[in-house]
Amino acid sequence: MSKRAAVALITTAMAVALTACGSGGGSGDKAGGSGDKALTVGFSQVGAESGWRTANTKSVQDAAKKAGITLKFSDAQQKQENQIKAIRSFIQQKVDVIAFSPVVESGWDTVLKEAKDAKIPVVLTDRAVDSKDESLYATFLGSDFVEEGKKAGDWLVKEYQGKTDPVNIVELQGTTGSAPANDRKAGFGDVIKGDAKFKVVASQTGDFTRAKGKEVMQAFLKSQPKIDVLYAHNDDMALGAIQAIEEAGKTPGKDIKIISVDGVKDAFTAMAAGKINVDVECNPLLGDQLMDLIKKVKKGETVERRIKTVEGVFTMDQAAAALPTRQY
């Protein structure tokens, strides 16, 4: 072998060795050879308590896969302690970003401080936290639950405009202490408090589930001699309540007007059948938007502190036409 050939062979071998060491076996690069390090995200979900939540989870998982992001998923089963454990596990695993939808609003400062100390940014999705230290999270993506409550109240005020008889309302609240339960109640209350004919005669949590919604509505029907309106903080509770109303020999949508929130396909089917009067949309398909935010946050780009989703209000006469287009 000539000296020139030997030098060329050694140079080639060194280049191959350096390439192998630098690539980490290729596991750190995105498909398509962009050279960006693939992100690992820890995502803690509230649970699987409703059709809305199931759609939200699928949206996040599908979007992560499409974006080439490794998603470490944890189901909290509606327990805050499970979410705190999951977040601490994500910190130990040194994920790039933590995203979660908090079960309740309060009690997060300690674990979020741990994430901050570990230099892992946190993105809130769907629900907010009640913390005075906004540096503990990078941004919040989700619906305006107060506005949703106000939209529900606006429909009610318009429906009974010009009427003077008392309107007795029962309220199925979401999970106690959760942002949507607190805010949907507050927004609704702010709108109807200006008219004395509206009176919330009973209000109780249904934990955002169909079974609990039916159970609580059965109790309302027994304890309240006259119910004009049901305001449910989500569709699953409303659908459970419809079963209770029908079993009591009453007609949902007529004998008891029903206001609900979410806009899932099952609720649109009920609206088309005349059983729900109005549904305030809360869009669960946040996955693509969330993944874009996560990438920006990891890169250190400036993002808005509060990013709202665009949503509408649907009534009975709109339900049948909109039903085929519902994705969840």
C-alpha positions in Angstrom: 0.0 0.0 0.0 1.4 3.4 -0.9 1.9 6.1 1.7 -0.8 8.3 0.0 -3.3 5.4 0.1 -2.6 4.7 3.7 -3.2 8.3 4.7 -6.5 8.4 2.8 -7.7 5.2 4.5 -6.9 6.5 8.0 -8.6 9.9 7.2 -11.7 8.1 6.0 -11.8 5.8 9.1 -11.5 8.8 11.4 -14.3 10.6 9.6 -16.6 7.6 10.0 -15.8 7.3 13.7 -16.4 11.0 14.4 -19.8 10.8 12.5 -20.9 7.8 14.5 -20.0 9.5 17.9 -21.7 12.8 16.9 -24.9 11.2 15.7 -25.7 9.1 18.8 -26.8 6.4 16.5 -29.2 8.7 14.8 -31.7 8.7 17.7 -31.4 12.4 18.4 -32.3 13.7 14.9 -35.8 14.3 13.5 -36.9 12.4 10.5 -36.0 14.4 7.4 -32.5 15.2 8.5 -33.2 18.7 9.9 -30.4 18.2 12.5 -32.7 19.5 15.3 -32.7 17.4 18.4 -35.9 15.4 18.8 -37.9 16.6 21.8 -39.2 14.5 24.6 -42.3 15.9 26.3 -43.9 14.7 29.5 -47.7 15.2 29.3 -50.0 14.6 32.3 -53.7 14.4 31.5 -56.5 14.9 33.9 -58.1 11.5 33.1 -60.6 10.0 30.8 -63.8 11.3 32.5 -65.6 12.4 29.3 -65.8 12.2 25.6 -64.2 15.6 25.4 -61.2 14.5 27.4 -60.8 11.4 25.3 -60.8 13.6 22.1 -58.3 15.9 23.8 -55.9 13.1 24.6 -56.1 11.7 21.1 -55.4 15.1 19.6 -52.3 15.5 21.7 -51.0 12.0 21.0 -51.6 12.3 17.3 -50.0 15.7 17.0 -46.9 14.6 18.9 -46.4 11.7 16.6 -46.9 13.9 13.5 -44.4 16.4 14.9 -41.8 13.7 15.6 -42.0 14.4 19.4 -41.6 11.6 21.9 -44.5 11.9 24.3 -44.4 10.4 27.8 -48.0 10.2 28.7 -49.6 9.9 32.2 -53.3 9.6 33.1 -53.9 11.2 36.5 -57.3 9.6 36.9 -58.7 12.9 38.2 -56.3 13.0 41.2 -53.9 15.8 41.9 -51.5 13.6 43.7 -51.1 11.5 40.7 -50.3 14.5 38.5 -47.7 15.7 41.0 -46.0 12.3 41.0 -46.0 12.3 37.2 -44.5 15.8 37.0 -41.7 14.7 39.4 -41.1 11.6 37.3 -40.8 13.8 34.2 -38.3 16.0 36.0 -36.2 12.9 37.0 -36.3 11.7 33.4 -35.0 15.1 32.3 -37.7 15.6 29.6 -37.3 18.7 27.5 -40.8 20.2 28.2 -43.6 19.4 30.6 -47.2 20.0 29.6 -50.2 19.2 31.7 -53.9 19.9 32.2 -54.3 20.5 36.0 -57.0 18.5 37.8 -57.6 21.5 40.1 -56.3 25.1 40.2 -54.4 25.3 43.4 -51.5 23.5 45.1 -49.0 23.5 42.2 -46.3 26.0 43.3 -43.9 23.5 45.0 -43.7 21.0 42.1 -43.6 23.7 39.4 -40.7 25.3 41.3 -38.9 21.9 41.1 -39.4 21.9 37.3 -38.2 25.5 37.1 -35.1 24.7 39.2 -34.4 21.8 36.8 -34.7 24.3 33.9 -37.6 22.4 32.4 -40.2 24.7 31.0 -43.9 24.0 31.7 -46.8 24.6 29.4 -50.4 24.6 30.8 -53.0 23.2 28.4 -56.8 23.4 28.7 -56.8 24.4 32.4 -54.9 27.1 34.3 -53.3 27.1 37.8 -53.9 29.6 40.6 -50.4 30.8 41.3 -49.1 34.3 42.0 -45.7 33.3 40.5 -46.3 33.3 36.8 -42.7 32.5 36.1 -43.4 28.9 37.1 -44.9 28.2 33.7 -44.2 29.5 30.2 -47.7 29.9 28.7 -51.3 28.7 29.0 -53.2 27.4 26.0 -56.9 26.8 26.4 -60.5 28.0 26.4 -61.8 31.0 28.4 -64.1 29.2 30.8 -65.5 32.4 32.3 -66.5 33.4 28.8 -68.1 30.0 28.2 -70.2 30.6 31.4 -71.2 34.0 30.1 -72.2 32.7 26.8 -74.5 30.2 28.6 -76.0 33.0 30.7 -76.5 35.2 27.6 -78.5 32.5 25.9 -80.7 32.1 29.0 -81.3 35.9 29.4 -82.3 36.1 25.7 -84.5 33.0 25.9 -86.6 34.5 28.8 -86.4 38.1 27.7 -89.7 40.0 28.4 -90.9 37.3 30.8 -91.5 38.0 34.5 -92.2 34.6 36.0 -89.5 33.0 38.3 -87.0 30.8 36.5 -85.7 28.0 38.7 -82.3 26.7 37.7 -80.3 23.7 38.8 -76.6 23.5 38.1 -74.4 20.5 37.6 -70.9 21.7 38.4 -67.7 20.1 37.2 -65.0 18.7 39.5 -64.8 20.7 42.7 -61.8 23.1 42.6 -61.2 22.7 38.9 -60.7 25.8 36.7 -63.7 25.0 34.3 -66.0 24.4 37.2 -65.0 27.6 39.0 -65.0 29.8 35.9 -68.1 28.4 34.2 -70.1 29.0 37.4 -68.7 32.5 37.8 -69.3 33.6 34.3 -72.9 32.2 34.3 -73.6 33.8 37.6 -72.3 37.2 36.5 -74.7 37.4 33.6 -77.9 36.2 35.4 -77.4 38.1 38.7 -78.8 41.3 37.1 -82.3 39.8 36.7 -84.1 38.8 39.9 -86.3 36.2 38.1 -83.3 33.9 37.7 -82.6 31.7 40.7 -80.2 28.9 41.1 -82.2 26.6 43.5 -79.6 23.8 43.6 -76.0 23.4 42.6 -73.8 20.3 43.1 -70.8 18.7 41.5 -71.3 15.9 39.0 -67.5 15.4 38.5 -67.8 15.9 34.8 -69.1 12.3 34.4 -72.3 10.9 32.8 -73.0 8.6 35.7 -72.6 11.3 38.4 -74.6 13.7 36.3 -77.6 11.3 36.2 -77.3 10.6 40.0 -77.2 14.2 41.0 -80.1 15.1 38.6 -82.2 12.4 40.1 -81.6 14.0 43.5 -82.5 17.4 42.1 -85.8 16.1 40.7 -86.7 14.7 44.1 -85.7 17.7 46.1 -86.9 20.5 43.9 -90.7 20.9 43.2 -90.1 23.0 40.1 -87.1 23.0 37.8 -87.2 25.2 34.6 -83.6 25.0 33.5 -80.6 22.8 33.9 -77.1 24.3 33.4 -74.5 21.6 33.1 -70.8 22.4 33.1 -70.2 19.7 30.4 -72.0 17.4 28.0 -71.4 14.2 29.7 -73.2 15.4 32.8 -76.0 16.8 30.7 -76.4 13.5 28.9 -76.6 11.7 32.2 -79.2 14.2 33.4 -81.3 13.7 30.3 -81.6 10.0 31.3 -82.8 11.0 34.8 -85.3 13.5 33.4 -86.8 11.0 31.0 -87.0 8.4 33.7 -88.9 10.9 35.8 -91.5 11.2 33.0 -90.5 14.7 31.9 -89.3 15.9 28.5 -85.8 17.3 28.3 -85.5 20.4 26.2 -89.2 21.3 26.8 -90.3 20.6 30.4 -86.7 21.4 31.5 -84.5 23.5 29.2 -80.9 22.3 29.1 -77.8 24.4 28.7 -74.5 22.5 28.3 -70.9 23.1 27.5 -68.4 21.2 25.3 -70.0 20.5 22.0 -69.2 16.8 21.7 -70.9 14.7 19.0 -73.2 12.9 21.4 -74.5 16.2 22.6 -75.2 17.4 19.0 -77.1 14.2 18.5 -79.2 15.0 21.6 -79.7 18.6 20.4 -80.8 17.4 17.0 -83.4 15.3 18.8 -84.6 18.4 20.8 -83.2 17.3 24.1 -80.5 20.0 24.6 -81.4 23.6 23.9 -78.0 25.1 23.5 -74.4 24.0 23.7 -71.4 26.3 24.3 -68.4 24.9 22.4 -65.1 24.0 24.1 -62.7 22.8 21.5 -60.5 19.8 22.7 -58.5 19.5 19.5 -55.5 21.4 20.9 -52.7 19.0 19.9 -51.2 20.7 16.9 -51.3 24.1 18.6 -49.7 22.6 21.7 -46.9 21.0 19.8 -46.1 24.3 18.0 -46.0 26.0 21.3 -43.7 23.4 22.9 -41.2 23.8 20.1 -41.1 27.6 20.5 -40.8 27.4 24.3 -37.9 24.9 24.1 -36.1 27.2 21.6 -36.5 30.1 23.9 -38.8 32.0 21.6 -41.2 34.6 23.0 -44.8 33.3 23.3 -47.9 34.9 24.6 -48.7 34.2 28.2 -52.3 33.4 27.4 -53.5 31.8 24.2 -57.2 31.3 23.7 -59.0 28.9 21.4 -61.8 30.0 19.0 -65.2 28.6 19.9 -68.9 29.0 19.1 -72.4 28.5 20.4 -74.8 26.1 18.9 -78.6 25.8 19.3 -81.1 23.1 18.4 -81.8 24.5 14.9 -78.1 24.4 14.1 -77.3 21.0 15.5 -78.5 18.7 12.6 -76.5 20.6 10.0 -73.4 20.8 12.1 -73.5 17.2 13.4 -71.7 15.6 10.4 -68.7 17.9 10.8 -68.1 17.2 14.5 -64.8 15.5 14.9 -65.2 14.5 18.6 
